[in-house]
Amino acid sequence: MTDVSDEPMKGAPAKGVPAKGVPTKGVPTKGAPAEGAGAWGQAVAAVALVAGLGIGLWALQGMESSSGSDSAPPPARCSGGEAEKESRRVSGAQLCKALNRPDLADLLGTPGQVAKTAGGSGDSVKLGNGKEIATPSAQVEFETYTVTLSATYDGHPVAGSAGLLGEGARQQTVLERPAVVYADRTISIRFRLDGSDSESGPGVPARTVTVARDAKDSGGSFEVSLWRADGMVPDDAVLLRVAEKVLPTVPGWAAGG
């Protein structure tokens, strides 16, 4: 069984969205050796995300970067999440373009590292009443950090939501807009090619900042999350530095999303 990657699982049910799974705290054993072929078969990993302010199921369409034998691999290019025609909402591809910036490794405090994967998704979550909420998102992975950028169009304000996001969540202002910084944790889902039952469990600690889509906080938000491959808790200073540089480059930010 091979544990390949993780995605953040938020610490509280989305407002107006049924909770997708139980936010479990704890860190799994990482890097376990893969079992041989036979009854178990090969192991493959999948990942899932539940957001705190309206983002539901999220699937990343990443692309592994190729490398030459005589030179360093080039930075990963964004893939997936193309915009729908006549859509006024930001797409996964646009979020990926904003996130996968040349200085992202510098902002993370890891200069010289090269993005291994970069991808966008244009997913949505369907509520019990039939309403569908757009949940575009993007992810960029480095050797040390993985960073995600997402948007939610649930219509809920950010101000006053800290109480829904677990102990330690704090309300503050980011880029002159209401925001919440809170603790998060990835969830790892593993399945096998031989069709046997999948397994899931908690992953590594993450930190997330949710920022209102407009200064009036009229509903919806952008969210930046990051976690470390070594399982250490990310520094909020790094999280906010990334958010403050990336969010103003998202299409529609100046106009309030």
N, C-alpha and C positions, 0 to 999 in steps of 0.2 A: 504494500500500500504506500503510495507516494503522496505527500501533502505538498501541493504545488504552490498555492497562493491563497490569500484571504481577502475578504471584503468586509467593510464595516457593518455591524449590526447595531442599530441604535438602541439607546437605553430606555426608550419609552414608546408606547404606541402612538402612531400618527394621529393628529387631530382629525377626526372624521374618517379615519382609515382603520379597518380592523387590524390588530397586531398580527404580523406574520412571524410566528415563532416566539420563543422565550429568550429574552436577552440574558444569557448566562455569563457570569463573571468567572474568570479563571483562564489560565493559559495552558494550551495543550502541548504535548511533546512534539517538537519540531524536528524535521530531518531524519525521521525513522527510515531505515533501509527498506527498499521495495522488496516484496515477496516474490518468489520465483513463479514461473508459469505453472499451469496445472489447474487444480480445482479452483483456485482463487483467480487465476488469470492476471492480466496486467491491471494496474490501478491508474485511474485518471481522476483529476480533481476538478470540481466545479465550485462556483462561489455565488453567494446571494447577499442581498442588502435590504435592510428595512430602515427607513429614515424616520427621524423624530418629528418632523414637521410636515409630513404628507408624502414623502417619497416612499413608494412601495417597492415591489420586486424589481431588481436591477440586474441586467446581464451585460457583462463587458465583452466587446468584440475587440480583443487585443491582437496585436501583430508582433511576433517575435522578430527581432532585428537579425539580419544576416551578418556574418563576419568573415573576413578574408583571413587567410593563414599568415599573411605578412603585414597586416595593418590592423589598427583598432577598429571595432565595428562602428558604423555611422549611427547617429542618434535615431531612435525609432520615429517613424512618421505616423501621423494619426490615420486611423482607419475606422470605418463604420459611422453610424449615426447621422446619415445625410438628412438634410431638411426636407420636409414635405412641401409640395408646391403650395404657394400662397399662405404658408403658415406664418403667423406673427410671433411665434414662440421661438426661442433659441433652440438650436438643434444640438445633438450630441457632437456632431462634427465641429460646430462653431465653439462649443465648450472645450473640445480637445485642442483646437487651434489656440485658444486663449491660454490654456493651461500648459501646453507643450512648448513653452517659450525658451529661447536659447540660454537665458540666465536662470532657469529654474533650479538647476543644481547649486548655483551660487546662493540663491535665496534660501535654499535648504541647509546651507552651511557645509556642502559637500562639493566644492569646486573640483572640476575635472571628471566627475562621474558623468556617464552617458546614459540617457534614457534607454532602457532595454525594451519596453513595450509602451505603446500609446494607442488608445482607442476611445471611441465614443459610442454611445447607445441612445436611441431615441424612444425608449420604452414608455409605458404608461401603466397605471394601476387602475383596475376597475372596482368600484365600490359596490356594496350590496344593493344599492338603489339603482344600479346600472350606470351611474355617472362615471366617466373616465377622466382621470387626472394625468396630465402629461408629466413625465419624470425623466427628462433628458439628462445625461450624465457623461462624464469622461474620466479616464484614469491614465496616469503616467507612472511607470514603475522604474525606480533606480535600484542600484545595489543596496543602498542603505534605507531609503524611504520609498513609500508608495503614496501618491497624492491623488485625491479625487475631487472633482468639481461637478456640482449638480445644481439643477434648478427644479423648483416645484411650483405648480400653479394651482394650489389647493384653496386659495382665497383667504387663508388664515393669517392674521398678523403675527409678527415675531415678538413684539413687546408683551410681557407677561407670560411667556411660554416657558421660562426657566424652570418653573415648578413641575412641568411635565417631563423634563429631561433628566431626572435623576439627581441624587445628592451631589452637591458641588457645582452644579450648573450655575453660571453667573450671567446676569443681564448686563450688557454694556453697550457702548456705541462704537461702531466700526465704520470708517469712511462717512461719518455724519449720519449714519442710519442705525436704527435699533438692531441689536445683535445679541446672540447668546453663545457662550463658549461652554462646552460640556465634554465629559468623558464618554468614550465610546469603546466598542470592542468589535473586532472582526469575528466573522463566523466562517468556519471551514467546512465544506461539504465534499465528501469523497465518494466516488462510485467506481465500480469495476466493469471492465469491458465484457466480462463473462455473464453479466446480467444479474449478479447477486446483489443483495440489498446495499443501498448507499448508507453512508455514515456521516454524521455531522457533529460538530462540537465547537466550543468557543475558541477563538483565535487569540490575537495579540492586542494589547491596549492601543487605542487610537484617541486622537483629540480632534474635535470638530467645532467649527464656528459657523453659525447660521446667521445670515444677514438679510434684512428686508430688501425686497426688490425695488422699493422706492422710499424716499425720505419720509413720506406720510404713513408708511407701513400699512398700505391699503390692502395687502394680502399677497401671499406667496413669498418665496425666498430663494436665495442662492446659498449654497453650502460648500465649504471646503473641509476636507478631512485628510488627515495624514497619519501613517503609522510606520514603525520601524521594523526592519527584518529581524533585528536582534531581540525584539520583544520588549525593549525599554519604552517607557512612556515618553512620547514626543514633547518637546518644549513648546509651551504656548507662544513664546516669542517668535519661534520659527513659523508656527501656524499662522499667526497674525501677519507676519511679514509677507508670507506667500499670498494670503487673502488680500492684503492691501495693494499688492502689485497686480494680481491677476484679475480681480473682480472689475476694476474700471475698464478692462480691455474686452469684457464680454459684450457682444452686440446688444444694444438697447439699454445698457447700464445708465448712461447719462440721462436718458429719457424716462428712467424709472422702470426698466425691464420690459 
